Amino acid sequence: MRHRRSISRIVVLLLCIFGFRMYWTYRHIPIELTHLLQLLANSTDQTICKLPKLDPWDPSILSYISIPDPLVCKKLQENVTYLADGILHRNPGFEHLKCKYRTFGHNSGIDDKNVKYGDWVEFDQSSSSITSDFVEVECTQGILDSKSYRYHWSQVVKRDTSVITKQPFLPNDAQHLSVLAFGMDSMSRSNVLRQLPKTYKSLQKMGFIDLNGHVKVGDNTVINWIAILTGKIGANTREFASEWQEVWGVFYDNLNFTWYDYSREGYATYFAEDRPDIATFNYFNYVYGFKNQPTDHYFRPYWLASFWSLLKRRSSVNCYGSVPDHQLQLGFLENFVKKYEGTRSFAYNWLQDLGHDYLNRIGVADDDLQSFFERNENRFNNTIVIVFSDHGHRYAEIRETMIGRIEARMPFFSIRLPPWLAAKYPNLPARLKENSNKLTTQFDFHETLSDIAKGNIGGDDVIPSRNERACSLFGAVPESRSCYEARVPEDYCPCYRELQLEASEATAPAKALLSYISNLLLTAHGKCAALTLTQITYASVSLPPQKTLQDPQVQGKVAKGGYYINYRLVIKVEPSGALFEGVVIKNLDTDTYQATGEIERNNKYGNTSHCVADRILKKLCYCSDLLRVL
């Protein structure tokens, strides 16, 4: 108690000294000083991250929440064939059709945007053996051989040796467990509770442990994936230098992704991601993906072949013929889980389409996701299962609320240990539960994957962190960890407190933010329309974390030694109608504003930035040629 009283006295004294210093410097009290003193008074301990507690049903966001209508995929053709256990079958009643098939796969050694097809094989009998993961079937009828049926099938043909190392796969043992990393784009924990209640209930029954303080480390998917899959910082921020150069026109084969670590440890590997057009490593073909197949089973060739097919173009949204897209990928994943049960395996499965553009769409998959996890629970006896996301939702109008902005920074993360492992090493689930309400990041996710690959699980000793930024989730995450120590940029740090302002109090920093964006657009050399500020939809002030205040590296263009305060702003601009969110720093010594860091786009922009290719400009630009159309 005495210690607390002493701390209180020191805080009061410091506030008095600080206030006197500021008053003597400025002689009049600026509004920022009022806010700053209020924040200092409320910030009794800046070393501990004060994580927000979010209500998924907070009244401020209820108007943005809805339950989606069921997904109905229309039947566009008869089910002429089916693929089961490596055998392609022709259904009875279609003997009159003239059918053929060809296998296909990754175009290894050449590119990641086309598929490599085998020769067509006549399919006149009732069944035929297929030894590839993917096969295309075509059937015709009549004198003119008019096409009446075309379909793409997938399966997992079990391999004995690795595509990567050419070495045989090894069996599971007590120290080498399989991993299933099941990802869903743009899902906060709150949105999982809202949209996937059945799935979440099943996960809880299965013993999953949520990390309620899990935080993104970058704005978009690729930056967070770089952290998860390589452990590197993927973008330059005011505080931290990038350790990976994001450039267009490159392959990603030379990056040491974590699945390569697993390959070297005798694991069968799997990578699947829907939406081949905007895939994380193949974004609109501005980046080239993988010249060589990255994992033993790679689902991209299937999506490349089917996504632009006539059947797909005629199908309902999120469907391929009569089957939902997500069911196709879940089927491939389940096939992998079955075929490699008892063998070391690593799967990285990503569902993008239902979550990326829609806040309330992924609920259509709730029954299917619940069924997948329940159906395979016994097959996960030697598997650590992680259900996760890259970030929360970035585009919907919910981002106009405080709750929505916090959700965007805090992606879902939940992990399950096999029951026998939890019983053998009770310290493991205990540590996970201890860490469940601490600040954790995608870097910690990577560190944990590295531990599993190396067999560093179990035992009584706390697993030490190998570097400052990352902690294995199987060890003790520090209670006093700050965003700076965890390498979370201030733009995405949910830890420090904000005071909301009236829009009229934030005109100057809002203009500074617009000026910053406009300067970025100058690099497009006139392709982008000039933007004008029409509204300040949100404004707040906050103190940077103490580590940021003290570290010279963070200061950037802000004068060293200056007292400064952060504004977080959401502004609306025309002619695009864009909602931009960013941080502006005011130096109280020099009375100057400096916008820094990455700008977030809080609403959709479609094809309005078609005139630029740069990933940053894509979300900022409104192409000038659209003004001529208007």
HELIX and SHEET records of a PDB file:
HELIX    1   1 ARG A    2  TYR A   26  1                                  25    
HELIX    2   2 ILE A   31  ASN A   42  1                                  12    
HELIX    3   3 PRO A   59  TYR A   64  5                                   6    
HELIX    4   4 ARG A  189  GLN A  195  1                                   7    
HELIX    5   5 PRO A  197  LYS A  205  1                                   9    
HELIX    6   6 THR A  221  THR A  230  1                                  10    
HELIX    7   7 THR A  258  ARG A  264  1                                   7    
HELIX    8   8 TYR A  283  ASN A  285  5                                   3    
HELIX    9   9 ARG A  300  PHE A  307  1                                   8    
HELIX   10  10 LEU A  310  ARG A  314  1                                   5    
HELIX   11  11 ASP A  325  LYS A  339  1                                  15    
HELIX   12  12 ASP A  353  HIS A  356  1                                   4    
HELIX   13  13 ILE A  362  ALA A  365  5                                   4    
HELIX   14  14 ASP A  366  ARG A  375  1                                  10    
HELIX   15  15 GLU A  377  ASN A  382  5                                   6    
HELIX   16  16 GLU A  397  GLU A  400  5                                   4    
HELIX   17  17 MET A  402  ARG A  409  1                                   8    
HELIX   18  18 PRO A  419  LYS A  424  1                                   6    
HELIX   19  19 ASN A  427  ASN A  435  1                                   9    
HELIX   20  20 GLN A  442  ALA A  453  1                                  12    
HELIX   21  21 GLU A  490  TYR A  492  5                                   3    
HELIX   22  22 ALA A  503  ALA A  506  5                                   4    
HELIX   23  23 THR A  507  LEU A  521  1                                  15    
HELIX   24  24 LEU A  522  ALA A  524  5                                   3    
HELIX   25  25 GLN A  546  GLN A  550  1                                   5    
HELIX   26  26 PRO A  552  GLN A  555  1                                   4    
HELIX   27  27 ARG A  615  LYS A  618  1                                   4    
HELIX   28  28 ASP A  625  VAL A  629  1                                   5    
SHEET    1   A 3 THR A  81  ALA A  84  0                                        
SHEET    2   A 3 ILE A  87  ARG A  90 -1                                        
SHEET    3   A 3 SER A 127  SER A 129 -1                                        
SHEET    1   B 3 VAL A 115  TYR A 117  0                                        
SHEET    2   B 3 LYS A  98  HIS A 106 -1                                        
SHEET    3   B 3 VAL A 121  GLU A 122 -1                                        
SHEET    1   C 4 VAL A 115  TYR A 117  0                                        
SHEET    2   C 4 LYS A  98  HIS A 106 -1                                        
SHEET    3   C 4 PHE A 134  GLN A 141 -1                                        
SHEET    4   C 4 SER A 146  SER A 154 -1                                        
SHEET    1   D 7 ILE A 209  ASP A 210  0                                        
SHEET    2   D 7 PHE A 413  ARG A 416 -1                                        
SHEET    3   D 7 THR A 383  PHE A 388 -1                                        
SHEET    4   D 7 SER A 178  MET A 184  1                                        
SHEET    5   D 7 SER A 345  LEU A 351  1                                        
SHEET    6   D 7 ALA A 268  GLU A 273  1                                        
SHEET    7   D 7 HIS A 297  TYR A 298  1                                        
SHEET    1   E 2 HIS A 214  VAL A 215  0                                        
SHEET    2   E 2 THR A 440  THR A 441  1                                        
SHEET    1   F 2 CYS A 319  TYR A 320  0                                        
SHEET    2   F 2 VAL A 323  PRO A 324 -1                                        
SHEET    1   G 5 GLU A 498  GLN A 500  0                                        
SHEET    2   G 5 THR A 532  SER A 542 -1                                        
SHEET    3   G 5 TYR A 564  GLU A 574 -1                                        
SHEET    4   G 5 LEU A 579  ASN A 587 -1                                        
SHEET    5   G 5 THR A 592  ARG A 601 -1                                        
END                                                                             
